[in-house]
C-alpha cells in the first residue's frame, strides 16, 4: 500500500517495564497522545497491580505481565504481535525511563515518504543522553546504522517480513542485531533529527575519548555475549560497522579498567559472556 496520508497511519505504543515506580506515569504521559493505542509489558517478578490500574485508567493501556522477566526482545515481540493483530501500521517502542518531546512521533512520521512500507524498516528519534548535543542544521532525516530501541517507530510490515526481535539475546544488542537484519533485507534505518527523546543510559560519564556507563557486571555479560553473536552473523555484510564496534569494545574495557568500580567482577562477566557465545549458550543468564 503506497501513498498513505500521515493521518491514516495507525501507531501502537509498547512500553517495557521492570520494577517500575510511579514516575513511569509521567513518562507515558509524554507520548500517549502521540499514539493510537498502548500496550504495557511488565517484566517484573512482582507485579504492581495498583500501578497497572492507574495505567489502564489514565491511558487506556493493555497490561501484559506474567510475574517473570521475559527480557526486552520477548516483550517487544509481544507488543508487535498485539499491534499486528489490531491492524496497526507502526509500533513505537519505549522503555520506562524515556520521555518524548510533544512532537516526536510527528517528526518521525515526516521522514517516512510515500513508499515507506516497502522501503523503511525503522525511524529513530535523536536520543538526548548527555553524550552529545542534538544535531543542528537543516537536515531533517539521516541514515543511521543501529539506533537504540527506545523511541523508535518499527514498520510492522517489515517486522512481519524479517521476523521478530531475537528473544534469546534477552537484553542488550537486540536493537543492533535487528537493525542490521533489516538492512540486510534491504530496508532503511533512518533517524529523524528533529524528533527528540530524553533517554537515560546508565550512569553515563565522559572522560575524554572514554564514555563510562557504569553498567552492572550482569549487563556486561549480556553485552559481550550478544555483541560477539552480532559480529559472527553480520561481519561479512557490514565489516566496517563490526570493526567500529570492536574498537568501541576496546574503549569500554578501557573505561572499566580506568574509571569504573567492580572492575574484576565486570571483566570476569565479560569473559563469561564471550565463553557462552562460543558455546552457543543464549537466553537469560543462569547463575
C-alpha positions as CSV (number, residue, x, y, z in Angstrom):
1,X,0.0,0.0,0.0
2,X,1.5,3.3,-1.1
3,X,0.7,6.9,-0.7
4,X,-0.6,6.7,2.9
5,X,-1.7,10.0,4.4
6,X,0.1,10.5,7.7
7,X,-3.3,11.0,9.4
8,X,-4.3,7.5,8.3
9,X,-1.2,5.7,9.7
10,X,-2.1,3.9,13.0
11,X,0.6,3.6,15.6
12,X,0.6,1.3,18.6
13,X,2.9,2.1,21.5
14,X,4.6,-0.5,23.6
15,X,6.5,0.3,26.8
16,X,8.5,-2.4,28.7
17,X,8.6,-2.1,32.5
18,X,10.9,-3.7,35.0
19,X,10.3,-2.9,38.7
20,X,8.8,0.5,37.8
21,X,7.8,3.2,40.2
22,X,5.1,5.9,39.7
23,X,7.5,8.1,37.6
24,X,6.6,5.9,34.7
25,X,3.2,7.7,34.6
26,X,4.9,10.9,33.6
27,X,7.0,9.2,31.1
28,X,3.9,7.6,29.4
29,X,2.1,10.9,29.5
30,X,4.8,12.4,27.3
31,X,3.9,10.2,24.3
32,X,0.4,8.6,24.9
33,X,-1.3,11.4,22.9
34,X,1.1,10.6,20.0
35,X,-0.1,7.0,19.5
36,X,-3.4,5.3,18.9
37,X,-3.1,2.6,21.5
38,X,-0.7,1.4,24.2
39,X,0.5,-2.0,25.4
40,X,2.4,-2.2,28.7
41,X,4.6,-5.3,29.1
42,X,5.7,-5.6,32.7
43,X,8.7,-7.9,33.1
44,X,8.8,-7.5,36.9
45,X,8.8,-10.6,39.1
46,X,6.3,-8.9,41.4
47,X,3.5,-7.1,39.6
48,X,2.4,-3.7,40.9
49,X,-1.3,-4.1,40.3
50,X,-2.1,-0.6,41.7
51,X,0.2,0.9,39.1
52,X,-1.3,-1.3,36.4
53,X,-4.8,0.1,37.3
54,X,-3.5,3.6,37.1
55,X,-2.0,2.9,33.6
56,X,-5.3,1.4,32.5
57,X,-7.5,4.2,33.9
58,X,-5.4,7.1,32.8
59,X,-4.1,5.9,29.4
60,X,-6.3,3.0,28.4
61,X,-3.4,0.7,28.4
62,X,-3.5,-3.0,27.8
63,X,-1.3,-4.7,30.5
64,X,0.7,-7.8,29.9
65,X,2.6,-9.4,32.8
66,X,3.4,-13.0,33.9
67,X,5.4,-12.3,37.0
68,X,8.7,-13.1,35.4
69,X,11.3,-11.3,33.3
70,X,10.9,-12.3,29.7
71,X,13.7,-10.0,28.5
72,X,13.4,-6.9,26.3
73,X,13.1,-8.7,23.0
74,X,10.3,-11.0,24.0
75,X,8.4,-8.0,25.5
76,X,8.8,-6.1,22.2
77,X,7.7,-9.1,20.2
78,X,4.5,-9.3,22.4
79,X,3.8,-5.6,21.6
80,X,4.4,-6.1,17.9
81,X,2.2,-9.1,17.7
82,X,-0.6,-7.3,19.6
83,X,-0.2,-4.4,17.2
84,X,-0.4,-6.6,14.1
85,X,-3.5,-8.4,15.5
86,X,-5.1,-5.0,15.9
87,X,-4.3,-3.9,12.4
88,X,-1.8,-1.2,13.3
89,X,0.9,0.0,10.9
90,X,3.7,1.1,13.2
91,X,5.0,0.2,16.7
92,X,6.5,2.9,18.9
93,X,9.0,1.1,21.3
94,X,9.6,2.8,24.6
95,X,11.3,2.0,27.9
96,X,10.1,3.1,31.3
97,X,12.6,6.0,31.7
98,X,12.3,7.7,28.3
99,X,10.4,10.9,27.8
100,X,9.3,12.1,24.4
101,X,9.1,15.7,23.1
102,X,5.5,16.6,22.3
103,X,6.0,16.3,18.5
104,X,8.4,13.4,18.5
105,X,6.2,10.9,16.6
106,X,5.0,13.6,14.2
107,X,8.7,14.4,13.3
108,X,9.4,10.8,12.7
109,X,6.4,10.3,10.5
110,X,7.6,13.2,8.4
111,X,10.7,11.1,7.4
112,X,8.7,8.1,6.1
113,X,8.0,9.2,2.5
114,X,5.2,7.8,0.2
115,X,6.7,4.3,-0.3
116,X,7.7,3.7,3.4
117,X,6.1,0.3,3.7
118,X,8.4,-1.3,1.2
119,X,11.5,0.9,2.0
120,X,11.8,1.9,5.7
121,X,12.3,-0.5,8.5
122,X,12.8,1.8,11.4
123,X,12.6,5.5,12.1
124,X,14.5,6.6,15.3
125,X,14.5,9.8,17.2
126,X,17.6,11.6,18.3
127,X,18.4,10.3,21.8
128,X,19.3,13.0,24.3
129,X,21.6,11.1,26.6
130,X,24.1,13.7,27.6
131,X,26.8,12.1,25.4
132,X,26.4,14.6,22.6
133,X,24.1,17.6,21.7
134,X,21.2,17.3,19.2
135,X,22.2,17.8,15.6
136,X,21.9,21.3,14.2
137,X,21.4,22.4,10.6
138,X,18.6,21.8,8.3
139,X,19.0,18.0,7.7
140,X,15.6,16.6,8.8
141,X,16.3,12.9,8.2
142,X,19.6,11.0,8.3
143,X,20.6,7.4,7.6
144,X,21.9,5.7,10.7
145,X,23.2,2.1,11.3
146,X,21.9,0.8,14.6
147,X,20.0,3.3,16.8
148,X,18.8,2.4,20.3
149,X,15.4,0.8,20.5
150,X,13.7,3.3,22.8
151,X,11.6,5.8,20.9
152,X,11.8,4.0,17.5
153,X,8.9,3.5,15.1
154,X,9.0,0.0,13.7
155,X,7.4,-0.7,10.4
156,X,5.2,-3.7,11.2
157,X,5.1,-4.8,7.6
158,X,8.9,-5.1,7.8
159,X,8.7,-6.9,11.1
160,X,6.4,-9.4,9.5
161,X,8.9,-9.9,6.7
162,X,12.2,-10.1,8.6
163,X,10.9,-11.8,11.7
164,X,10.8,-10.9,15.4
165,X,13.5,-9.5,17.7
166,X,15.9,-12.2,19.0
167,X,14.4,-13.2,22.3
168,X,17.4,-15.5,23.0
169,X,19.5,-12.3,23.4
170,X,17.3,-11.4,26.4
171,X,18.7,-7.9,26.7
172,X,21.4,-5.8,25.0
173,X,22.3,-5.7,21.3
174,X,18.7,-6.6,20.5
175,X,18.4,-3.3,18.6
176,X,21.8,-3.6,17.0
177,X,21.0,-7.1,15.6
178,X,17.5,-6.1,14.4
179,X,18.7,-3.0,12.5
180,X,21.4,-5.0,10.7
181,X,18.9,-7.7,9.8
182,X,16.6,-5.0,8.4
183,X,19.4,-3.5,6.4
184,X,20.5,-6.9,5.1
185,X,16.9,-7.4,3.8
186,X,17.1,-4.0,2.0
187,X,15.2,-1.8,4.5
188,X,16.4,1.6,5.5
189,X,17.1,2.7,9.1
190,X,16.5,6.4,9.5
191,X,16.9,9.0,12.2
192,X,14.6,12.0,12.4
193,X,16.9,14.6,13.7
194,X,14.1,16.9,14.9
195,X,12.4,14.1,16.9
196,X,13.9,14.3,20.4
197,X,13.8,11.7,23.2
198,X,15.2,12.2,26.6
199,X,16.8,8.8,27.4
200,X,18.9,7.6,30.3
201,X,21.9,5.3,29.6
202,X,23.2,4.0,32.9
203,X,25.3,6.4,35.0
204,X,26.9,7.9,31.9
205,X,30.1,10.0,32.3
206,X,32.5,11.1,29.6
207,X,36.3,11.1,30.2
208,X,37.9,12.4,27.0
209,X,37.7,9.6,24.4
210,X,36.2,7.3,27.0
211,X,32.5,7.0,28.0
212,X,31.9,5.2,31.3
213,X,28.3,3.8,31.6
214,X,28.8,2.0,34.9
215,X,26.7,-0.9,33.8
216,X,26.4,-3.8,36.2
217,X,28.5,-7.0,35.8
218,X,25.4,-8.8,34.5
219,X,24.8,-6.2,31.8
220,X,28.4,-6.6,30.8
221,X,27.8,-10.3,30.4
222,X,24.9,-9.8,28.0
223,X,26.5,-7.0,26.1
224,X,29.7,-9.1,25.4
225,X,27.9,-12.3,24.6
226,X,25.4,-10.7,22.2
227,X,27.9,-8.4,20.7
228,X,30.1,-11.3,19.5
229,X,27.0,-13.1,18.2
230,X,26.3,-10.0,16.1
231,X,29.9,-9.9,14.9
232,X,29.7,-13.6,13.8
233,X,26.4,-13.1,12.0
234,X,27.0,-9.8,10.2
235,X,30.7,-9.3,9.8
236,X,30.6,-10.3,6.1
237,X,27.7,-7.9,5.3
238,X,28.8,-5.0,7.5
239,X,32.6,-5.3,8.1
240,X,33.0,-1.6,8.7
241,X,30.3,-1.5,11.3
242,X,31.7,-4.5,13.1
243,X,35.2,-3.1,13.1
244,X,33.9,0.1,14.5
245,X,32.1,-1.8,17.3
246,X,35.2,-3.8,18.1
247,X,37.0,-0.5,18.7
248,X,34.1,0.6,20.9
249,X,34.5,-2.7,22.9
250,X,38.2,-1.9,23.4
251,X,37.2,1.6,24.7
252,X,34.6,0.1,27.0
253,X,37.2,-2.2,28.5
254,X,39.5,0.8,29.0
255,X,36.7,2.7,30.7
256,X,36.0,-0.2,33.1
257,X,39.7,-0.6,34.0
258,X,40.4,3.1,34.5
259,X,37.2,4.7,35.7
260,X,34.6,2.2,36.9
261,X,34.1,0.3,40.2
262,X,33.8,-3.5,40.4
263,X,36.4,-3.9,37.7
264,X,37.2,-7.5,38.4
265,X,33.6,-8.6,38.5
266,X,32.8,-6.8,35.3
267,X,35.7,-8.2,33.4
268,X,35.0,-11.7,34.7
269,X,31.4,-11.5,33.5
270,X,32.6,-10.2,30.1
271,X,34.8,-13.2,29.8
272,X,31.9,-15.5,30.8
273,X,29.8,-13.8,28.2
274,X,32.4,-14.5,25.5
275,X,32.7,-18.1,26.6
276,X,28.9,-18.6,26.4
277,X,28.9,-17.0,22.9
278,X,31.4,-19.6,21.8
279,X,29.3,-22.4,23.4
280,X,26.2,-21.1,21.7
281,X,24.6,-20.6,25.1
282,X,21.9,-17.8,25.0
283,X,18.8,-16.8,26.9
284,X,18.8,-15.5,30.4
285,X,22.0,-15.9,32.4
286,X,21.9,-18.7,34.9
287,X,24.0,-18.4,38.0
